[in-house]
Amino acid sequence: MTATLDESTVRPATDSAVRLSGVHKTFGQGERGVTALAGVDLDVAPGEFVCLLGASGCGKTTLLNLVAGLEKPTAGEIERNSSRPAVMFQEAALMPWLTAAANVELPLRLAGISRSERKNRTIELLDLVRLSGVGGKRPHELSGGMRQRVALARALASALHTSDGSLPSLLLMDEPFSALDAITRDVLQAELVRVWRSTGAAAVFVTHDVREAVRLGQRVVLLSSRPGRVVQEWQVADLSPADEAETVTVINQRLREVISSHAAA
């Protein structure tokens, strides 16, 4: 699932995969208008893995949709250095009538890549997500975890194979593991880190799970309750198990403070 960014609100960023400057987003107008984001500043470096964290309704998904071009900001600028960001949603959203391989191949076909090249790249991507041998199966024949792996391969097909090779790729992920059982989620989290490291793509990963954010990200960005704005960030790359546990505790406490301050307002 790929969205091409609107060039009237998005400009190339020379040293970032994506940069948001003073971004506001309001839905509706007048008294009925709802402000989802208010003055968001965020810079994601090429190849960086950033997790967006916050309470339900704080604007995490809205922010991701703005970067993906699915929504336009009300004010502010989004600069990006990625020709075609790819989005992975909570649901795999696979085409049920297509095989796993055909789902992965779809963005390559839309990009005008030759048939033989599409086939080769699809095989490589399915192998990358450890699904070699299941390309001929349709979504209903796959487990939930396998469907999400297909969705990841499809997103990578879009993010990695539609640029001219000079631009860093950008993968946007909206709570893609939230509907999975705990064991499958743990496995796919580890697989995602492995795949991300092997591709060099920048990733923006939306979650409400503090432990997931600390485990996956190099940096965790906390949004306030609505209207969302960046209130704090943590560098979490390569933490020891003890430091990881302590960081989860610290972020959980800060998240509770943010939620409590909103409820008291």
N, C-alpha and C positions, 0 to 999 in steps of 0.2 A: 504494500500500500504506500504509494509515493505521492508527495505533494510538491509541486514546483512553486517556489516562493515568488510573490508579487514584487516586481522590481521597483514599483513606486514607493514601497515602504521598506525595502531591503536593499542594502548596498554591499559591495564586496568588502570584506575585512582582510587586511593584508597579513595580520599576525594572529588571527584567531580563527577557529572553526566557526564560531558564532559569537556575536557581541550584542547585548541589549543595553540601550542607553535611555533611561527615563521612560520606560515603556508603561503606558496606561492602557487599560481595556475596560470599557463600559458597555454593557448590553442594555439596549433600550434608551429612551430619552426622557428628560424631564424628571418628575417626581417618581416615575416608575422605573427609572434607570437604575441598574445595579452595577456598581464598580467592582470588578473582579480583581484587577491589578492596579496598583498605584505607585508609579515611579520605580520600576524594577530595573536595576543595573546588574548585569551578569556577563562575564567574559569566560568563554570556554576555549581552551587552547587546542590546537590540532593534536589529536591522539589522546586527549584527556578524557577520563571517565568521571562525570559529575552526577551526583544523585540529588534530586530535588525532593525535599522532605517537608511535610506540613500536615496539618489537620485536614479532614475532609472539608471541601468547599473553600480552601484557601487560594485556589487559582493555579494549582500545579498543572492540571490538564490544559487549562486555558493558555498558560505560558507555552506549553509544548505545542499546542495548536497554532499559536502565533509564529513560532519558529518554523513549523512545518508549512506555513502558508495557508492553513485551513481557516484561519481568522486573520483579520487585519487589526493592527493596534489603533486605538483611538488617538493616541499621541505617543511621541517618542520614536526611536529608530531601532531597527534590527539590521545589523550588518553581518554578513556571512561570507565565508570563503568555501562554499560547498556547492557544487553545481546542482545536486539533486538529493536533498536529505530524504531519508527513508524512515517510515514510522512503523512501529510494532505496537499493537493495541493489546488490551486485556484479553480479548478473544483472538484466536488465531485468524479468524476471518478469511479462511481459505475458500476458494471456489470449489463447492462440493462435487461438481461434475468433472473436475480436472484431477489428474493424478498428482501425487506429491511433486514429481519432477516437473510436470506442466505448470503447477503453481509457482515453483521457483523460477521457471523459464519465462513466465509471463512478462515481468518488467524488462527482461533482456529483449524479448520480441518487440515490445512497445518502443524500445530504444533503437530499434533497427539493426540489431546485431545479427549477423548471418546465422543460418540454421546450424551449421556445423559447429560454429563457435559457441552458440547458445548451449548446445548439447554438452560440449566439453566443460563449459563453466558450471552448468547445472550439476554435472557429476562431481566436480571439485567441491562445490558448495555443500552438497548433500554429504559428501565424505567429511567435510570440515565440521559439520554438526553431528557427525557420527550416525548418519542415516543411509549409508551406502547399502544398496540392496532393497530399499523400500520405495524407490522412486515410482514404481508402477502401481502402488496402492493409492486408493482414494481416501480422503480425510476420514470417512466413517469407519475405515478399517484400521485407523491408527489410534493410539491412546492420546489422552490430553497432552501429556508431555511431548510425545512425538509430533503432534500437530503444532505445538509451539516451536519445536525445532525447525519444522518446515517453514513456519512464519519467519523465524530468524534467518534462515537461508534465503528466503525471498527478499527480506529487507536488505540483507547483505548484497544480494544480486543488484538491487537498485542503487544502494549507496556506493558500492565499490566498482561497478562496471558501467556506469553511464556518464562518468566525467571524462575529461580529456587527459587524465593522469597527472595533471599538475596541481589539482585542488584536493585538499584533505576531505575525506568522506565524513559524513555525519549521520549517526544512527540515533533516532529518537524513540524512546521506549516508555509506554504508559502502563505501569503496573502489569507487565506481561505474565507474571507468575502468580498473581493474587488468587486465581481461581483453582490453583493446583494444590494437591495434598502436600503436607510438609516434607515428606521424603523426596517426592518428585521435584519440589521447589528447590530443595538443597542441592540436588544433582544438577538442575539446570542453572542455578546460580554459578556453580563451579564451572560448568560448561561455557556459560556466557563470558566469564573472565578469561578462560582459555582462548575462546574465539576472538574476543576483543584484542587480546595481546598479539594474536597471530595476524590480525588485519591492519592494525594501526589506525583504525577509525576512531574519531571522537564519538563519545556517547553521552547523551543526557537521559537519565533514567529517573522516572517519576515513581515515588513510592510513599506510603504512609508508615512503613515498617522501619524503625530505626536500626534494628539489627541488620536488616537486608541492606540498608544504605551504607552502613559502616563496612559491611563485609565486601560489597561490590565496588564502592567508589574510591577514587583517589581523593575526592573532595566532596563533602556533604554541605549542601546549601539549604538553610532553613528559611521557609517563608512564614510570614505572620498570618494570622487569621484574616479573613476577607475584610478590606481589600488587601491582597497579597503584596508584600514587599520583602526584600531580603533583609533579615534581621541578624543573622549570624552565619559564619562558615567555619568548617573544621577541615584541616588536612588529615586524611585518614589512611594514606597509602602505607603499606608495609608495617602495620602495627603488630606488635607481639600480642599473643592471646590475652595477656593481662591488661595491656594498654587498650586493646579492642573492647574488652569488657568494661573498663573504666570509662572509655569514650561513649559507649552506648548508654551508660548510666547518666553521664553529664548531658548528653543530647536529649535523653528522655526527660530529664528535669527541666531543661530549657524549653522543650516542647510543651510540657505541662504549664509552665509559666506563661507562654504565649497564649495557650488556649484559655487559661484562667483570666488573664488580663482582658481578653476579648469578651468573655462571659460577663465580666464585671463592668464593662463599658456601657 
